[in-house]
Amino acid sequence: MRNPCVSRGRQSPPSNGISPAGSSRFFGWLWIFVAGCLVVWGLVYVGWPFGRDQGTFAWVGDVVLRGGLPYRDAWDVKGPAVYVVYAVTQWIAGRHQWAIRLVDLLSLAASGVAMWRLERWHTGARWPLSPLLFALCYAHLGFWHTAQPDGWAATLVLLSIWWLVAAQGQRRMLQVFAAGVPLGLAFLLKSPFGVFVVPAVVYTIVTGKERRFGLALSLGAGFAAPVVLILAWFAAAGAVSSLLENQVVFDLWVHALNRPSVSERALAVLSRFSAYWFLLVALPLFALGCARLWQRSGALAILVLGQLGAALFVLALQGKFYYYQALPLLALTVLLSGLGFSSAMAAARHPLGSIQAAKVSMLERHSAAVASILLLLGLIVPARQIVARAGVTLGKVTAEQYMSTFENANFSYRSNFLVVQYLRSHTREGDAVLVWGSEPLVYYLSGRPSPTRFGFNYPLTLGARNPFERAYRAEFLEALRRKIPVYIVVPERDEGSLTGFPDLVQFIERNYRRDTVIESFVLWRVVRGSPLH
């Protein structure tokens, strides 16, 4: 006797009259609506200004564009690839803030494409959840935590997974090599990201069969290729020692003396997800995604879950915790949640019996409801950001008022912008300016060079934690005497750090006078007739 709920491979409507296709259709329209909102949000996002970190990266990139090198000519702690991205962006688009935001959007789009392909490969999803959900999570970060290397690393890991999956069917050396390149680039963004190569190697060995070791070597060669190019760049300039001093000795020394306890790390890791509170709704989908992935492909489960574990390890390893640092972990969590959702929706299209059909119908409706709630909750923040920008377009909010909203902790973009305007009107192009504190953004926006390679005071004020501090301070003061800054800019919050550097205090008192105060910044101008002038 034929099952009454199954006819020619199609599922009959359940007894309550609600068709599973109706849930899918509703989610499809919602998907299109949210995607359209994200396109509008992207237009708003491109107009966001830099925060402190982006200002630092842009300043180093500007130095690189002028022929300098990271670390040797512009000191910072991120990997060299970060500054190459900023330098290339400036070379193509000029000195703008929108250009790197556009690059960041392209990275986010690449993440979405990789997630889309993985979901469709795994489940044949019509409306993959993970690309939209990850973009919504990204919008929650605001101007401060976006355009960061951690977001780019998330994209690179997803691309590597996608290309490894594609290579498994073909078993082509070149594809496996290509899958290793993104992981090498991620390592060059931040050295802890090198751990992402481990699950990729394991996956390659597990799936490689008779050519497993050759494929693993090909993956390693892809990983090494961008690293070798960067080392060759530094070697050609005779600056490998600067690279190693900064990325190996300094970082290890500082973080070795500032390691949080295990409990502090655990709490910090959990706190990074507080910005994505709405993802709690996705926990059932995440669990379902893990289970279905393991059932379908144990090897792929090893790869994705291995990268998830690597992302968790990297997050816990870092001595400081910021929301953007959770992005690789977040991307993989969202991918698994999307796989869970798409698996449930796919199951509803292929019932096996009357009892199972009813259960699958309920699963589909519940999954569609959970996914819809996720998207609608996630859309709240980007919708607010769109409305805020629309207020400027409609004349309800002034550009200055809108600019004042870009603040974080003790940082104000508006204050930086006002200082930049003052410096540009009171100095000439080529005049050196010293910014004491943590605002290299002033250098970038004003176009005024720093007299030293230390664009911020971090490596000069760590005390006993920094074995290079005495040498760095001597180098810093000598650079000031060689290239006299016309202005010294000191944020009021950083005035206290000057007291721990008495030689600099004496330098300022002898040669500078207090010129003006702009909001939270104090500006000192060199005195004509001083010993240095």
C-alpha positions as CSV (number, residue, x, y, z in Angstrom):
1,M,0.0,0.0,0.0
2,R,1.4,3.3,-1.0
3,N,2.2,5.8,1.7
4,P,-0.5,8.6,1.5
5,C,2.0,11.3,2.4
6,V,4.4,10.4,-0.4
7,S,3.4,10.7,-4.0
8,R,6.0,10.4,-6.8
9,G,8.8,11.5,-4.6
10,R,6.9,14.6,-3.4
11,Q,5.7,15.4,0.1
12,S,2.0,16.0,0.5
13,P,0.8,19.0,2.7
14,P,0.6,18.1,6.4
15,S,-2.7,17.9,8.1
16,N,-2.6,21.4,9.4
17,G,-2.6,22.8,5.9
18,I,0.8,24.4,6.1
19,S,3.0,23.4,3.3
20,P,6.7,23.1,3.9
21,A,7.2,24.9,0.6
22,G,5.4,27.8,2.2
23,S,8.1,28.1,4.9
24,S,10.8,27.9,2.2
25,R,9.1,30.6,0.1
26,F,8.7,32.9,3.0
27,F,12.4,32.5,3.9
28,G,13.3,33.1,0.3
29,W,11.6,36.5,0.3
30,L,13.1,37.3,3.6
31,W,16.5,36.3,2.3
32,I,16.2,38.7,-0.6
33,F,15.0,41.5,1.6
34,V,17.9,41.1,4.0
35,A,20.4,40.9,1.2
36,G,19.0,44.1,-0.2
37,C,19.4,45.8,3.2
38,L,23.0,44.6,3.3
39,V,23.7,46.2,-0.1
40,V,22.5,49.5,1.3
41,W,24.5,49.0,4.5
42,G,27.6,48.4,2.3
43,L,27.1,51.9,0.8
44,V,26.9,53.4,4.3
45,Y,29.9,51.3,5.4
46,V,32.2,52.7,2.7
47,G,31.7,56.2,4.2
48,W,32.8,55.2,7.7
49,P,36.0,56.8,9.0
50,F,39.0,55.1,10.5
51,G,39.5,54.1,14.1
52,R,42.8,54.1,15.9
53,D,44.0,50.8,14.5
54,Q,43.1,51.6,10.9
55,G,44.8,54.9,11.3
56,T,48.0,53.1,12.5
57,F,47.9,50.6,9.6
58,A,47.3,53.4,7.1
59,W,50.2,55.4,8.4
60,V,52.5,52.4,8.1
61,G,51.1,51.7,4.6
62,D,51.8,55.3,3.7
63,V,55.5,54.9,4.8
64,V,55.7,51.7,2.8
65,L,54.3,53.5,-0.3
66,R,57.0,56.1,0.1
67,G,59.7,53.5,0.0
68,G,60.0,52.5,3.6
69,L,59.6,49.2,5.4
70,P,57.4,48.1,8.3
71,Y,59.2,47.9,11.6
72,R,62.4,49.5,10.3
73,D,60.8,52.7,9.2
74,A,57.4,52.5,10.8
75,W,57.0,50.6,14.0
76,D,53.9,48.5,14.7
77,V,53.1,45.0,15.9
78,K,50.9,43.4,13.2
79,G,52.2,41.2,10.4
80,P,53.7,42.7,7.3
81,A,50.8,41.7,5.0
82,V,48.5,44.2,6.8
83,Y,50.6,47.1,5.7
84,V,51.0,45.8,2.2
85,V,47.2,45.7,1.8
86,Y,47.0,49.3,3.0
87,A,49.9,50.5,0.9
88,V,48.5,48.9,-2.3
89,T,45.1,50.3,-1.6
90,Q,46.6,53.8,-1.2
91,W,48.6,53.3,-4.4
92,I,45.5,52.5,-6.4
93,A,43.0,54.9,-4.8
94,G,45.0,57.6,-3.2
95,R,44.9,58.9,0.4
96,H,41.3,58.1,1.3
97,Q,39.5,56.2,4.0
98,W,36.8,54.8,1.8
99,A,39.2,52.7,-0.2
100,I,40.2,50.3,2.6
101,R,36.5,50.0,3.5
102,L,35.8,48.9,0.0
103,V,38.6,46.3,0.2
104,D,37.1,45.1,3.4
105,L,33.7,44.8,1.8
106,L,35.3,42.7,-1.0
107,S,36.8,40.5,1.7
108,L,33.4,40.1,3.3
109,A,31.9,39.3,-0.1
110,A,34.5,36.6,-0.7
111,S,33.6,35.1,2.7
112,G,30.0,35.0,1.6
113,V,30.9,33.3,-1.7
114,A,32.9,30.6,0.1
115,M,30.1,30.0,2.6
116,W,27.5,29.9,-0.3
117,R,29.6,27.3,-2.2
118,L,30.2,25.1,0.8
119,E,26.5,25.2,1.8
120,R,25.4,24.4,-1.7
121,W,27.9,21.6,-2.1
122,H,26.8,20.1,1.2
123,T,23.1,20.5,1.0
124,G,22.1,22.0,-2.3
125,A,20.8,25.0,-0.4
126,R,18.5,27.4,-2.3
127,W,18.9,30.2,0.2
128,P,22.2,29.7,2.2
129,L,21.9,31.3,5.6
130,S,25.6,31.7,6.6
131,P,26.6,34.5,4.1
132,L,23.9,36.8,5.3
133,L,24.3,35.9,8.9
134,F,28.0,36.5,8.9
135,A,27.6,39.9,7.1
136,L,25.0,40.9,9.8
137,C,27.4,39.9,12.5
138,Y,30.1,41.9,10.8
139,A,27.9,45.0,10.8
140,H,27.6,44.7,14.5
141,L,31.3,45.5,14.9
142,G,31.0,49.1,13.9
143,F,33.8,51.3,12.6
144,W,36.3,50.3,15.3
145,H,36.5,46.6,14.8
146,T,36.2,46.3,11.0
147,A,38.9,46.7,8.4
148,Q,41.0,44.5,10.7
149,P,43.3,41.7,9.7
150,D,41.3,39.2,11.7
151,G,38.3,39.7,9.4
152,W,40.6,39.1,6.4
153,A,42.0,36.0,8.1
154,A,38.5,34.6,8.4
155,T,38.0,35.1,4.7
156,L,41.3,33.4,3.9
157,V,40.5,30.4,6.1
158,L,37.0,30.0,4.4
159,L,38.6,30.2,0.9
160,S,41.2,27.6,1.9
161,I,38.4,25.2,3.0
162,W,36.4,25.8,-0.2
163,W,39.5,25.1,-2.4
164,L,40.5,22.0,-0.4
165,V,37.0,20.6,-0.8
166,A,37.1,21.3,-4.6
167,A,40.6,19.8,-4.8
168,Q,39.5,16.6,-3.1
169,G,37.3,15.5,-6.0
170,Q,40.0,16.3,-8.6
171,R,43.1,15.5,-6.5
172,R,45.0,18.2,-8.3
173,M,48.3,19.4,-6.9
174,L,47.8,22.9,-8.2
175,Q,44.4,23.3,-6.4
176,V,45.9,22.0,-3.1
177,F,48.8,24.4,-3.6
178,A,46.3,27.3,-4.1
179,A,44.5,26.3,-0.9
180,G,47.7,26.7,1.0
181,V,48.4,30.2,-0.2
182,P,45.5,31.8,1.8
183,L,46.8,30.2,5.0
184,G,50.3,31.6,4.3
185,L,48.7,35.1,3.8
186,A,46.8,34.7,7.1
187,F,50.1,33.9,8.9
188,L,51.6,37.1,7.4
189,L,48.6,39.1,8.8
190,K,49.2,37.8,12.4
191,S,51.7,35.1,13.2
192,P,49.3,33.1,15.5
193,F,47.2,32.5,12.4
194,G,49.8,30.0,11.2
195,V,48.1,27.3,13.3
196,F,45.3,27.2,10.6
197,V,47.6,25.2,8.4
198,V,47.5,22.2,10.8
199,P,43.9,21.1,10.2
200,A,44.4,21.7,6.5
201,V,47.4,19.3,6.4
202,V,45.5,16.7,8.4
203,Y,42.6,16.9,6.0
204,T,44.9,16.6,3.0
205,I,46.6,13.5,4.4
206,V,43.3,11.9,5.3
207,T,41.7,12.4,1.9
208,G,44.9,12.1,-0.3
209,K,45.0,8.3,-0.4
210,E,48.0,7.2,-2.5
211,R,49.2,10.8,-3.0
212,R,48.6,12.0,0.5
213,F,52.2,13.1,1.3
214,G,52.7,14.7,-2.1
215,L,49.5,16.7,-1.6
216,A,50.5,17.7,1.9
217,L,53.9,19.0,0.5
218,S,52.0,20.9,-2.1
219,L,49.8,22.5,0.5
220,G,52.9,23.4,2.5
221,A,54.5,24.9,-0.6
222,G,51.4,27.1,-1.1
223,F,51.6,28.2,2.6
224,A,55.3,29.0,2.2
225,A,55.1,30.9,-1.1
226,P,53.9,34.3,0.3
227,V,56.1,34.0,3.3
228,V,59.2,33.5,1.1
229,L,58.2,36.6,-0.9
230,I,57.9,38.8,2.2
231,L,61.3,37.5,3.5
232,A,62.9,38.2,0.1
233,W,61.4,41.8,0.2
234,F,62.9,42.4,3.6
235,A,66.2,40.7,2.7
236,A,66.6,42.8,-0.4
237,A,66.4,45.9,1.9
238,G,68.7,44.4,4.5
239,A,65.9,44.6,7.1
240,V,65.3,41.0,8.1
241,S,66.7,41.8,11.6
242,S,64.0,44.5,12.1
243,L,61.3,42.0,11.1
244,L,62.5,39.3,13.4
245,E,63.1,41.7,16.3
246,N,59.6,43.0,16.1
247,Q,57.6,39.9,15.2
248,V,59.6,37.3,17.2
249,V,61.6,38.8,20.0
250,F,59.4,41.8,21.0
251,D,56.1,40.1,20.7
252,L,57.2,37.0,22.6
253,W,58.8,39.0,25.3
254,V,55.9,41.4,25.9
255,H,53.2,38.7,25.8
256,A,55.3,36.3,27.9
257,L,55.2,38.8,30.8
258,N,51.5,39.6,30.3
259,R,49.7,36.3,30.0
260,P,46.2,36.1,31.5
261,S,45.3,33.1,33.6
262,V,43.3,30.2,32.1
263,S,40.1,31.5,33.8
264,E,40.7,35.0,32.5
265,R,41.2,33.7,29.0
266,A,38.0,31.6,29.1
267,L,35.9,34.6,30.3
268,A,37.5,36.8,27.6
269,V,36.7,34.3,24.9
270,L,33.1,34.1,26.0
271,S,32.9,37.9,26.3
272,R,33.9,38.3,22.6
273,F,30.6,36.8,21.6
274,S,28.6,39.2,23.7
275,A,28.3,41.5,20.6
276,Y,26.6,38.7,18.8
277,W,24.0,37.8,21.5
278,F,21.4,37.0,18.8
279,L,23.5,33.9,17.8
280,L,22.2,32.2,20.9
281,V,19.2,31.5,18.8
282,A,21.4,29.6,16.3
283,L,22.8,27.0,18.8
284,P,20.3,24.3,17.7
285,L,21.3,24.9,14.1
286,F,25.0,24.9,15.0
287,A,24.6,21.5,16.7
288,L,22.6,20.1,13.8
289,G,25.2,21.4,11.3
290,C,28.0,19.6,13.2
291,A,26.0,16.4,13.3
292,R,25.0,16.5,9.6
293,L,28.5,17.4,8.5
294,W,30.0,14.5,10.3
295,Q,27.3,12.1,8.9
296,R,27.9,13.3,5.3
297,S,31.7,13.6,5.3
298,G,33.9,12.8,8.3
299,A,37.0,14.2,6.5
300,L,35.3,17.5,5.9
301,A,34.1,17.6,9.5
302,I,37.7,17.1,10.6
303,L,38.7,20.1,8.5
304,V,35.9,22.5,9.5
305,L,35.8,21.5,13.2
306,G,39.6,21.5,13.2
307,Q,39.7,25.0,11.9
308,L,37.1,25.9,14.5
309,G,39.3,24.5,17.2
310,A,42.3,26.4,15.8
311,A,40.4,29.6,15.8
312,L,39.4,29.1,19.4
313,F,43.0,28.3,20.3
314,V,44.2,31.5,18.6
315,L,41.6,33.6,20.4
316,A,42.6,32.2,23.8
317,L,46.3,32.5,23.0
318,Q,46.3,36.3,22.5
319,G,47.0,38.4,25.5
320,K,44.5,41.1,24.6
321,F,40.9,40.5,23.6
322,Y,38.9,42.6,21.2
323,Y,35.7,41.8,19.4
324,Y,37.3,41.6,16.0
325,Q,39.7,38.8,17.2
326,A,36.7,36.5,17.4
327,L,36.0,36.8,13.6
328,P,37.7,33.6,12.4
329,L,35.9,31.7,15.1
330,L,32.6,33.5,14.4
331,A,32.8,32.8,10.6
332,L,33.2,29.0,11.2
333,T,30.4,29.0,13.8
334,V,28.1,30.8,11.4
335,L,29.1,28.4,8.6
336,L,28.1,25.3,10.7
337,S,24.9,27.0,11.7
338,G,24.1,27.6,8.0
339,L,24.9,24.0,7.2
340,G,22.5,22.9,9.9
341,F,19.7,25.1,8.6
342,S,20.3,24.1,4.9
343,S,20.4,20.4,5.9
344,A,17.0,20.7,7.6
345,M,15.5,22.5,4.6
346,A,16.9,19.9,2.2
347,A,15.5,17.1,4.3
348,A,12.0,18.5,4.0
349,R,12.3,18.2,0.2
350,H,13.1,14.5,0.4
351,P,10.8,12.7,2.9
352,L,11.0,8.9,3.3
353,G,7.7,8.1,4.8
354,S,4.5,9.4,6.3
355,I,5.8,9.6,9.9
356,Q,9.1,11.0,8.9
357,A,7.4,13.4,6.5
358,A,5.5,14.9,9.3
359,K,8.6,15.2,11.5
360,V,10.6,16.7,8.7
361,S,7.9,19.2,7.9
362,M,8.0,20.4,11.5
363,L,11.8,20.5,11.4
364,E,11.7,22.6,8.3
365,R,9.2,25.0,9.7
366,H,11.1,25.3,13.0
367,S,14.4,25.8,11.1
368,A,12.9,28.5,8.9
369,A,11.5,30.2,11.9
370,V,14.8,30.1,13.8
371,A,16.7,31.4,10.7
372,S,14.2,34.2,10.1
373,I,14.5,35.3,13.7
374,L,18.2,35.3,13.4
375,L,18.2,37.5,10.3
376,L,15.6,39.9,11.7
377,L,17.5,40.3,15.0
378,G,20.8,40.7,13.2
379,L,19.3,43.3,11.0
380,I,18.5,45.7,13.9
381,V,22.0,47.2,14.1
382,P,22.7,47.7,10.4
383,A,19.2,49.2,10.0
384,R,20.1,51.7,12.7
385,Q,23.3,52.5,10.9
386,I,21.5,53.0,7.6
387,V,18.9,55.3,9.3
388,A,21.7,57.4,11.0
389,R,23.4,58.0,7.6
390,A,20.1,58.7,6.0
391,G,19.6,61.5,8.5
392,V,22.6,63.3,7.0
393,T,21.4,62.8,3.5
394,L,18.0,64.2,4.4
395,G,19.4,67.2,6.3
396,K,18.1,66.2,9.7
397,V,21.6,65.6,11.1
398,T,24.7,67.7,10.3
399,A,27.8,66.0,9.0
400,E,29.6,67.2,12.1
401,Q,27.0,65.6,14.4
402,Y,27.2,62.4,12.4
403,M,31.0,62.5,12.7
404,S,30.7,62.8,16.5
405,T,29.1,59.4,16.7
406,F,32.3,57.6,15.7
407,E,33.8,57.3,19.2
408,N,35.2,54.4,21.2
409,A,36.5,54.5,24.7
410,N,38.9,57.4,24.7
411,F,39.0,57.8,20.9
412,S,37.1,60.5,19.0
413,Y,37.4,60.7,15.2
414,R,36.0,64.2,15.4
415,S,38.8,65.4,17.7
416,N,41.4,63.8,15.4
417,F,39.8,65.5,12.4
418,L,39.9,68.9,14.1
419,V,43.6,68.5,15.0
420,V,44.3,67.5,11.4
421,Q,42.6,70.7,10.1
422,Y,44.6,72.9,12.5
423,L,47.9,71.3,11.6
424,R,47.3,71.5,7.8
425,S,46.5,75.2,8.2
426,H,49.5,76.0,10.5
427,T,52.2,73.9,8.9
428,R,53.6,73.4,5.4
429,E,53.7,70.1,3.5
430,G,56.9,68.3,4.6
431,D,57.0,69.8,8.1
432,A,57.4,67.1,10.7
433,V,54.8,66.7,13.5
434,L,55.2,64.5,16.5
435,V,52.0,62.8,17.9
436,W,52.7,61.5,21.4
437,G,50.2,58.9,22.4
438,S,48.2,56.5,20.2
439,E,46.9,58.5,17.3
440,P,49.0,57.9,14.1
441,L,45.7,58.7,12.3
442,V,46.8,62.3,12.6
443,Y,49.9,61.6,10.5
444,Y,47.9,59.9,7.8
445,L,45.1,62.4,7.5
446,S,47.3,65.5,7.7
447,G,50.0,64.2,5.4
448,R,52.6,65.4,7.8
449,P,55.5,63.0,8.4
450,S,56.5,61.6,11.8
451,P,60.1,62.5,12.7
452,T,60.6,59.0,14.1
453,R,59.6,55.4,13.2
454,F,57.6,55.3,16.5
455,G,54.2,56.6,15.4
456,F,52.8,55.9,18.9
457,N,54.2,55.7,22.4
458,Y,53.5,52.0,23.2
459,P,57.1,50.7,22.7
460,L,58.5,53.7,24.6
461,T,56.4,53.4,27.8
462,L,56.4,49.7,28.8
463,G,59.1,50.0,31.3
464,A,60.8,46.7,32.4
465,R,58.5,44.7,30.2
466,N,60.4,46.0,27.2
467,P,64.1,45.0,26.9
468,F,64.5,47.4,24.0
469,E,63.1,50.5,25.7
470,R,66.3,52.2,26.5
471,A,67.6,51.8,23.0
472,Y,64.3,52.8,21.5
473,R,64.1,56.0,23.6
474,A,67.7,57.0,22.7
475,E,66.8,56.4,19.0
476,F,63.6,58.4,19.4
477,L,65.3,61.5,20.9
478,E,68.1,61.4,18.4
479,A,65.5,61.3,15.6
480,L,63.7,64.4,17.1
481,R,67.0,66.3,17.1
482,R,67.7,65.4,13.5
483,K,64.2,66.3,12.2
484,I,62.7,68.9,14.4
485,P,58.9,68.6,14.7
486,V,57.1,71.9,14.2
487,Y,54.3,70.7,16.5
488,I,54.1,68.1,19.3
489,V,50.5,66.9,19.7
490,V,49.7,65.3,23.1
491,P,46.2,63.8,23.9
492,E,45.4,64.9,27.5
493,R,44.9,61.3,28.5
494,D,48.5,60.6,27.5
495,E,50.1,63.5,29.3
496,G,50.7,61.3,32.4
497,S,52.9,59.0,30.3
498,L,55.3,61.9,29.6
499,T,56.3,62.0,33.3
500,G,57.9,58.6,32.9
501,F,60.0,59.9,30.0
502,P,61.9,62.9,31.7
503,D,64.2,63.4,28.8
504,L,61.3,64.0,26.5
505,V,59.7,66.3,29.0
506,Q,62.9,68.4,29.2
507,F,63.1,68.4,25.4
508,I,59.6,69.9,25.2
509,E,60.0,72.4,28.0
510,R,63.2,73.8,26.5
511,N,62.1,74.1,22.9
512,Y,58.3,74.4,22.8
513,R,55.5,76.5,24.0
514,R,51.9,75.5,24.5
515,D,50.1,76.8,21.4
516,T,46.4,75.7,21.7
517,V,44.1,73.0,23.0
518,I,41.7,71.3,20.6
519,E,39.1,69.3,22.6
520,S,41.2,66.6,24.2
521,F,44.5,67.4,22.4
522,V,47.2,69.8,23.6
523,L,49.4,71.2,20.8
524,W,52.9,72.5,21.5
525,R,54.7,74.6,18.9
526,V,58.5,74.9,18.5
527,V,59.8,78.2,19.8
528,R,61.7,80.4,17.4
529,G,65.2,81.0,18.6
530,S,65.3,77.8,20.7
531,P,68.5,75.7,20.6
532,L,66.9,73.4,18.1
533,H,65.2,75.9,15.8
